[in-house]
Amino acid sequence: MQPTKKNPDALAGADGAESFSYPVNQHTPTGKGSPALVSVFTSRDRLSKLYTLDDSGNLDKTPGGELVRGHYERRPCARPSDLAELIPTLDTNQALAYGVAKVESGPVASRKAARDGDLLRIRDRFDWKAGPGWMMLDNDPPKGAEPLDRAGLLAMIEQVWPEITAAPAVVGDSGTSHIYRTDTGEQVKGRGGLRLYVLVADARDIKRAGDTLHRRLWLAGYGYFAVSASGALLNRSPVDKEVWQPERLDFAAGAACCEPLEQYRPAPDARNDNAAPISTTVTLPDLSSDERRTLKEIEAEAAQAVKPEQREAYDQWVKDRMANMPDDDGGEALQRLVEAVQNHRLYGDFELIHSSGETITVADVMDAPDKWHGERFADPLEPQYGNDARIAWLNLKSGGRPFIYSHAHGGQRFTLVRSSATIKTQPGEMPRILREADALVTDAGEVYQRGGQLVRIVPGGGIYGVQAPWLRTHLEEVAAWQRYDARAKGWRPCDAPGDLSVRMLANRGGWGMPELVGIINGPILRADGSLLDKPGYDAETGLLLDASTPDDWPAIPSHPTEEQIRAAAEVVWEPFAHFPYVDAMSRGVQMAAILTAVQRPILETAPGFGMNAYKAGTGKSKAAKATAWFGGSEPVESPWSDQAEEQRKRIMAGLMAGPASMMFDNISEPIKSDALNAALTASWFKDRKLGVSEEIYAPTRTLMLATGNNLRVAGDLSRRVLVATMDHGVESPETLQFPFDPVARVRDRWLQYRAAALTILRGFMAAGAPRRAAGEMGSFERWDALIRQCVVWMNDEFLAPVTLDDPLDAVRANYDADPETQKLRALIATWHDIHGTDAVRAATLIDEAKRAMFGDEQAVMLDETLQEIAGERGVINPRRLGRWIEGRVGRVIDGYRIEQDGTYRRAKQWRVVPLNPEPPF
């Protein structure tokens, strides 16, 4: 292998071919569909790292530049040889990405520098291609370890991914290796990291497949924990697990070198050039439950092994930081450093280094959110990390606690905290202190009231009940506390009064905190059609919009065109396109479930949704989880119980935490539940607080999902749960593979999918929210008007990529499949055949059934039905039968219903009558 000098000339060309769905085998046949594409970015300025020699002749490195303005284009790379030929031609102002934009080419810019028509390099504008694409594996040697050569890396990967041996791939050296002095011929930087590019059958599975590969390398003994300069544990393996984003740049061009330096990298190797793209879903399956348990044990052991190194790094970091602080007793300053490292909390006096080099405190940036929001900073704990002062991003408009997010070490989030006031405590002034404390806690925005309790918000959207110890700590965070020291004749710092938190919790009815209905992590439509997209608490809805990246939200048009709605429907349906729904009704239910997942926090009531299959392994749980992610989070999973008391407890516990969705998985019996009935048709669910006589309440605005093989809903749930059925029509559906994991796909891009769903709903509302479906779903009127009618409208206007039937048809299907309905239908039919519309007692029906022993066909049918309804060891219980009939009076089945017709000998009489009797002439 001869070293080659890179060519500064760039390739030309672009490809606009669209996506293609491949059959899912280990390798996908060649020659079908559009080729794999890569994105090429050309900046006006240098992107690669710059290497120079300092005055002492030592190698000096300057970080790569930032893509502010430049040009974008898509290029086809159908085979490994195409990519291997492209890489050496890239110049130092060029970089690659392996997701693609919808446009073939055009100007690209950062958000701040963007002009009209510019492409932004953000998640909303880039995606993995549907079909073949390039999965980049980035290998860097551990600190102090010998770098792998190409054969060594391939051998290591093949141990956990053996099929890669025959897969189309490119292997090459990283962009910062093989640097020489041309004046002396000396190699000043040898082999470093490596890149392995694998052509996969469906690029949409890259993120999941990469995460799985990282975990399997750990299982094979190649994982390890590195220790950062501040003592943090960093989960590592031979492949970087942070690179699998479609918009992420790969600085494949190599280094920028100043004379007398020059880079001579060996040419990339193209492997298996004519092989078909490899299916990652087949060859890199998710870890089993046993493998996940083993991985946890391995990681725990590895973490324990580096604890001494971790402690040493942490102690040294604290020592270095303390040396730069003003002299004091060290107690308070030390505690602040501990909070920064261990709990990722930065207090008011903590110093941040802005990308301009300016040093500013946390308190200062919090005092000027409009100035500092979105600004870039160095890593808070390790300012020299990567020699990059732009690695952290400040979010002062999240809707919750402000934070700074650093991309160092795989990403870390630091909460910003500062005391906002001083409260002086004196005996006899507790009412004043209570009022001031309540106001400060309210302003801090972390505590709300919900269902008669105080709750707190934690990062990630969790809702937890407030306990007195936590509240006291929180009081000491939001205020500086002082008490008068008579001996010193002055005010001295102190802790919050010991009983203040208990008094605040007991002050029910006097709290100033707003009532919290729920938390959302992305935009939502209010009832009037306006878009709730401003982070923070929304008084109109009672929702808290807690946004990690509000500046990167996808655009949602206010008046979508038909083309925009149709494109949005394609996006929304993409994760579900490979599920084998048996009919248009099931697809209509699935579309309704998607739209409900987005809007559930706004709707006071909404039906639940069931995913049914005839055989395990069909994908019902995946469909439910992918649906739940449209709400912005993983569903809370809970086993189903056939005990009413246990059902009530589990539903209450789930609703108190305020999840976007709850999922009851693998239900084997027909579902009957008074608690679930109430949770679906009431806006609040109430229960008694454990151990006391006090009642607590929780909003029910949580999407309820259920899955099961031959899933059936019984009784009143038949009109409250809509069921979608899927069937592959094969004996062993568990052996089939999706081309990509739909759950991982939606989880990775849930904001984009949510925006598409909101585009559909906004288009429906802009069209006047037409009522296309007849009737109305009782108890769910607002849901019916928005979600059900929208699904029917989409189908009528040919806006959906598949045929969708009215979701309400699922209620009729439920009743047809309901065991209770089947019993009632059989009883009414046989009863009417025998007695017509004559009035009879339950005992009379039992006597008729006894004629079954003589072979009377009608009596045999009646006996079988009555045994199912009220049979006890072969004997029909008349009281039980009477109560059963009484509970179904008035329900119409096939045009008939049971009515009471007086009494005979103190026993109630019943008769079967047609709903619309024929006139007597």
VENTATA-V980750 format. One record per residue. N is the residue number from 1. RES is the residue in one letter. PHI is phi as a letter, one per 40 degrees, with the letter a starting at -180 (none if undefined). Layout:
N_RES_PHI / N_RES_PHI
//
This chain:
1_M_none / 2_Q_c / 3_P_c / 4_T_b / 5_K_c / 6_K_c / 7_N_c / 8_P_c / 9_D_c / 10_A_c / 11_L_c / 12_A_b / 13_G_h / 14_A_a / 15_D_b / 16_G_b / 17_A_c / 18_E_c / 19_S_c / 20_F_a / 21_S_c / 22_Y_c / 23_P_c / 24_V_c / 25_N_b / 26_Q_d / 27_H_b / 28_T_c / 29_P_d / 30_T_c / 31_G_g / 32_K_b / 33_G_g / 34_S_c / 35_P_c / 36_A_c / 37_L_b / 38_V_b / 39_S_b / 40_V_b / 41_F_b / 42_T_b / 43_S_c / 44_R_c / 45_D_b / 46_R_c / 47_L_b / 48_S_c / 49_K_c / 50_L_b / 51_Y_b / 52_T_b / 53_L_b / 54_D_c / 55_D_c / 56_S_c / 57_G_g / 58_N_c / 59_L_c / 60_D_b / 61_K_b / 62_T_b / 63_P_d / 64_G_c / 65_G_c / 66_E_b / 67_L_c / 68_V_c / 69_R_a / 70_G_i / 71_H_b / 72_Y_b / 73_E_a / 74_R_c / 75_R_b / 76_P_c / 77_C_b / 78_A_c / 79_R_b / 80_P_d / 81_S_c / 82_D_c / 83_L_c / 84_A_c / 85_E_c / 86_L_c / 87_I_d / 88_P_c / 89_T_c / 90_L_c / 91_D_c / 92_T_c / 93_N_b / 94_Q_b / 95_A_a / 96_L_b / 97_A_a / 98_Y_b / 99_G_c / 100_V_b / 101_A_c / 102_K_c / 103_V_c / 104_E_c / 105_S_a / 106_G_i / 107_P_c / 108_V_b / 109_A_a / 110_S_c / 111_R_d / 112_K_c / 113_A_c / 114_A_c / 115_R_b / 116_D_d / 117_G_g / 118_D_c / 119_L_c / 120_L_c / 121_R_c / 122_I_b / 123_R_d / 124_D_c / 125_R_c / 126_F_b / 127_D_a / 128_W_c / 129_K_c / 130_A_c / 131_G_h / 132_P_c / 133_G_a / 134_W_b / 135_M_b / 136_M_c / 137_L_b / 138_D_b / 139_N_b / 140_D_b / 141_P_c / 142_P_c / 143_K_d / 144_G_g / 145_A_c / 146_E_c / 147_P_c / 148_L_c / 149_D_c / 150_R_c / 151_A_c / 152_G_c / 153_L_c / 154_L_c / 155_A_c / 156_M_c / 157_I_c / 158_E_c / 159_Q_c / 160_V_b / 161_W_b / 162_P_c / 163_E_c / 164_I_c / 165_T_d / 166_A_b / 167_A_c / 168_P_c / 169_A_a / 170_V_b / 171_V_b / 172_G_a / 173_D_c / 174_S_c / 175_G_c / 176_T_b / 177_S_b / 178_H_f / 179_I_b / 180_Y_b / 181_R_c / 182_T_c / 183_D_c / 184_T_b / 185_G_g / 186_E_c / 187_Q_c / 188_V_c / 189_K_a / 190_G_c / 191_R_c / 192_G_b / 193_G_c / 194_L_b / 195_R_b / 196_L_b / 197_Y_b / 198_V_b / 199_L_c / 200_V_b / 201_A_c / 202_D_a / 203_A_c / 204_R_c / 205_D_c / 206_I_c / 207_K_c / 208_R_c / 209_A_c / 210_G_c / 211_D_c / 212_T_c / 213_L_c / 214_H_d / 215_R_c / 216_R_c / 217_L_c / 218_W_c / 219_L_c / 220_A_c / 221_G_g / 222_Y_b / 223_G_c / 224_Y_a / 225_F_b / 226_A_c / 227_V_b / 228_S_c / 229_A_c / 230_S_c / 231_G_g / 232_A_c / 233_L_c / 234_L_b / 235_N_c / 236_R_b / 237_S_a / 238_P_c / 239_V_b / 240_D_c / 241_K_c / 242_E_b / 243_V_b / 244_W_c / 245_Q_b / 246_P_c / 247_E_c / 248_R_c / 249_L_c / 250_D_b / 251_F_c / 252_A_c / 253_A_c / 254_G_h / 255_A_c / 256_A_c / 257_C_b / 258_C_c / 259_E_d / 260_P_c / 261_L_c / 262_E_a / 263_Q_b / 264_Y_b / 265_R_c / 266_P_c / 267_A_c / 268_P_c / 269_D_c / 270_A_c / 271_R_b / 272_N_f / 273_D_c / 274_N_b / 275_A_c / 276_A_c / 277_P_d / 278_I_c / 279_S_c / 280_T_c / 281_T_c / 282_V_c / 283_T_c / 284_L_b / 285_P_c / 286_D_c / 287_L_c / 288_S_c / 289_S_c / 290_D_c / 291_E_c / 292_R_c / 293_R_c / 294_T_c / 295_L_c / 296_K_d / 297_E_c / 298_I_c / 299_E_c / 300_A_c / 301_E_c / 302_A_c / 303_A_c / 304_Q_c / 305_A_c / 306_V_b / 307_K_d / 308_P_d / 309_E_c / 310_Q_c / 311_R_c / 312_E_c / 313_A_c / 314_Y_c / 315_D_c / 316_Q_c / 317_W_c / 318_V_c / 319_K_c / 320_D_c / 321_R_c / 322_M_c / 323_A_c / 324_N_c / 325_M_b / 326_P_d / 327_D_c / 328_D_a / 329_D_c / 330_G_g / 331_G_c / 332_E_c / 333_A_c / 334_L_c / 335_Q_c / 336_R_c / 337_L_c / 338_V_d / 339_E_c / 340_A_c / 341_V_c / 342_Q_c / 343_N_b / 344_H_f / 345_R_b / 346_L_b / 347_Y_c / 348_G_d / 349_D_c / 350_F_c / 351_E_c / 352_L_b / 353_I_b / 354_H_c / 355_S_c / 356_S_c / 357_G_g / 358_E_c / 359_T_c / 360_I_a / 361_T_c / 362_V_d / 363_A_c / 364_D_c / 365_V_c / 366_M_c / 367_D_c / 368_A_b / 369_P_c / 370_D_c / 371_K_c / 372_W_b / 373_H_c / 374_G_g / 375_E_c / 376_R_b / 377_F_b / 378_A_c / 379_D_d / 380_P_c / 381_L_c / 382_E_b / 383_P_d / 384_Q_c / 385_Y_d / 386_G_g / 387_N_f / 388_D_b / 389_A_c / 390_R_b / 391_I_c / 392_A_b / 393_W_b / 394_L_c / 395_N_b / 396_L_b / 397_K_b / 398_S_c / 399_G_g / 400_G_b / 401_R_c / 402_P_c / 403_F_a / 404_I_b / 405_Y_b / 406_S_b / 407_H_c / 408_A_c / 409_H_f / 410_G_g / 411_G_h / 412_Q_a / 413_R_b / 414_F_b / 415_T_c / 416_L_c / 417_V_b / 418_R_a / 419_S_c / 420_S_c / 421_A_a / 422_T_b / 423_I_b / 424_K_c / 425_T_b / 426_Q_a / 427_P_d / 428_G_g / 429_E_b / 430_M_c / 431_P_d / 432_R_c / 433_I_c / 434_L_c / 435_R_c / 436_E_c / 437_A_c / 438_D_c / 439_A_c / 440_L_c / 441_V_c / 442_T_c / 443_D_c / 444_A_c / 445_G_g / 446_E_b / 447_V_b / 448_Y_b / 449_Q_b / 450_R_a / 451_G_g / 452_G_g / 453_Q_b / 454_L_c / 455_V_b / 456_R_b / 457_I_b / 458_V_b / 459_P_d / 460_G_g / 461_G_g / 462_G_c / 463_I_b / 464_Y_b / 465_G_c / 466_V_c / 467_Q_b / 468_A_d / 469_P_c / 470_W_c / 471_L_c / 472_R_c / 473_T_c / 474_H_c / 475_L_c / 476_E_c / 477_E_c / 478_V_c / 479_A_a / 480_A_c / 481_W_b / 482_Q_b / 483_R_b / 484_Y_c / 485_D_b / 486_A_c / 487_R_c / 488_A_c / 489_K_f / 490_G_a / 491_W_c / 492_R_b / 493_P_c / 494_C_a / 495_D_c / 496_A_c / 497_P_d / 498_G_c / 499_D_c / 500_L_c / 501_S_c / 502_V_c / 503_R_c / 504_M_c / 505_L_c / 506_A_c / 507_N_c / 508_R_d / 509_G_g / 510_G_b / 511_W_c / 512_G_c / 513_M_c / 514_P_c / 515_E_c / 516_L_b / 517_V_c / 518_G_a / 519_I_b / 520_I_b / 521_N_b / 522_G_a / 523_P_c / 524_I_a / 525_L_c / 526_R_c / 527_A_c / 528_D_c / 529_G_g / 530_S_c / 531_L_c / 532_L_c / 533_D_b / 534_K_c / 535_P_d / 536_G_h / 537_Y_c / 538_D_b / 539_A_c / 540_E_c / 541_T_b / 542_G_g / 543_L_b / 544_L_b / 545_L_c / 546_D_b / 547_A_b / 548_S_c / 549_T_b / 550_P_c / 551_D_c / 552_D_b / 553_W_c / 554_P_c / 555_A_c / 556_I_b / 557_P_c / 558_S_c / 559_H_b / 560_P_c / 561_T_c / 562_E_c / 563_E_c / 564_Q_c / 565_I_c / 566_R_c / 567_A_c / 568_A_c / 569_A_c / 570_E_c / 571_V_c / 572_V_c / 573_W_c / 574_E_d / 575_P_c / 576_F_b / 577_A_c / 578_H_c / 579_F_c / 580_P_c / 581_Y_c / 582_V_c / 583_D_a / 584_A_c / 585_M_c / 586_S_c / 587_R_c / 588_G_c / 589_V_c / 590_Q_c / 591_M_c / 592_A_c / 593_A_c / 594_I_c / 595_L_c / 596_T_c / 597_A_d / 598_V_c / 599_Q_c / 600_R_d / 601_P_c / 602_I_c / 603_L_c / 604_E_c / 605_T_b / 606_A_a / 607_P_c / 608_G_c / 609_F_b / 610_G_b / 611_M_b / 612_N_b / 613_A_a / 614_Y_c / 615_K_a / 616_A_c / 617_G_g / 618_T_c / 619_G_h / 620_K_c / 621_S_c / 622_K_c / 623_A_c / 624_A_c / 625_K_c / 626_A_c / 627_T_c / 628_A_d / 629_W_c / 630_F_c / 631_G_c / 632_G_g / 633_S_a / 634_E_c / 635_P_c / 636_V_c / 637_E_c / 638_S_a / 639_P_c / 640_W_c / 641_S_b / 642_D_c / 643_Q_c / 644_A_d / 645_E_c / 646_E_c / 647_Q_d / 648_R_c / 649_K_c / 650_R_c / 651_I_c / 652_M_c / 653_A_c / 654_G_c / 655_L_c / 656_M_c / 657_A_c / 658_G_g / 659_P_c / 660_A_c / 661_S_a / 662_M_b / 663_M_b / 664_F_b / 665_D_b / 666_N_f / 667_I_c / 668_S_b / 669_E_b / 670_P_d / 671_I_c / 672_K_b / 673_S_a / 674_D_c / 675_A_c / 676_L_c / 677_N_d / 678_A_c / 679_A_c / 680_L_c / 681_T_b / 682_A_b / 683_S_c / 684_W_b / 685_F_b / 686_K_b / 687_D_a / 688_R_c / 689_K_c / 690_L_d / 691_G_g / 692_V_b / 693_S_c / 694_E_c / 695_E_c / 696_I_b / 697_Y_b / 698_A_a / 699_P_c / 700_T_b / 701_R_c / 702_T_b / 703_L_c / 704_M_c / 705_L_b / 706_A_b / 707_T_b / 708_G_i / 709_N_c / 710_N_f / 711_L_c / 712_R_b / 713_V_b / 714_A_b / 715_G_g / 716_D_c / 717_L_c / 718_S_d / 719_R_b / 720_R_b / 721_V_b / 722_L_c / 723_V_b / 724_A_b / 725_T_b / 726_M_b / 727_D_a / 728_H_c / 729_G_g / 730_V_b / 731_E_c / 732_S_b / 733_P_c / 734_E_c / 735_T_c / 736_L_c / 737_Q_b / 738_F_c / 739_P_c / 740_F_a / 741_D_c / 742_P_c / 743_V_c / 744_A_c / 745_R_c / 746_V_c / 747_R_d / 748_D_c / 749_R_b / 750_W_c / 751_L_c / 752_Q_c / 753_Y_c / 754_R_c / 755_A_c / 756_A_c / 757_A_c / 758_L_c / 759_T_c / 760_I_c / 761_L_c / 762_R_c / 763_G_c / 764_F_c / 765_M_c / 766_A_c / 767_A_c / 768_G_g / 769_A_f / 770_P_c / 771_R_c / 772_R_c / 773_A_c / 774_A_c / 775_G_g / 776_E_a / 777_M_c / 778_G_d / 779_S_g / 780_F_b / 781_E_c / 782_R_c / 783_W_c / 784_D_d / 785_A_c / 786_L_c / 787_I_c / 788_R_d / 789_Q_c / 790_C_c / 791_V_c / 792_V_c / 793_W_c / 794_M_d / 795_N_c / 796_D_c / 797_E_c / 798_F_f / 799_L_c / 800_A_c / 801_P_c / 802_V_b / 803_T_c / 804_L_b / 805_D_c / 806_D_d / 807_P_d / 808_L_c / 809_D_d / 810_A_c / 811_V_c / 812_R_c / 813_A_c / 814_N_c / 815_Y_c / 816_D_c / 817_A_c / 818_D_c / 819_P_d / 820_E_c / 821_T_c / 822_Q_c / 823_K_c / 824_L_c / 825_R_c / 826_A_c / 827_L_c / 828_I_c / 829_A_c / 830_T_c / 831_W_d / 832_H_c / 833_D_c / 834_I_c / 835_H_b / 836_G_f / 837_T_b / 838_D_c / 839_A_c / 840_V_a / 841_R_c / 842_A_c / 843_A_c / 844_T_c / 845_L_c / 846_I_c / 847_D_c / 848_E_c / 849_A_c / 850_K_c / 851_R_c / 852_A_c / 853_M_c / 854_F_c / 855_G_g / 856_D_c / 857_E_c / 858_Q_c / 859_A_c / 860_V_c / 861_M_c / 862_L_c / 863_D_c / 864_E_c / 865_T_c / 866_L_c / 867_Q_c / 868_E_c / 869_I_c / 870_A_b / 871_G_c / 872_E_b / 873_R_f / 874_G_g / 875_V_b / 876_I_c / 877_N_c / 878_P_c / 879_R_c / 880_R_c / 881_L_c / 882_G_c / 883_R_c / 884_W_c / 885_I_c / 886_E_c / 887_G_c / 888_R_b / 889_V_c / 890_G_g / 891_R_c / 892_V_c / 893_I_b / 894_D_f / 895_G_g / 896_Y_b / 897_R_a / 898_I_c / 899_E_b / 900_Q_c / 901_D_b / 902_G_g / 903_T_b / 904_Y_b / 905_R_f / 906_R_g / 907_A_b / 908_K_c / 909_Q_b / 910_W_b / 911_R_a / 912_V_c / 913_V_b / 914_P_c / 915_L_c / 916_N_b / 917_P_c / 918_E_c / 919_P_c / 920_P_c / 921_F_b
//
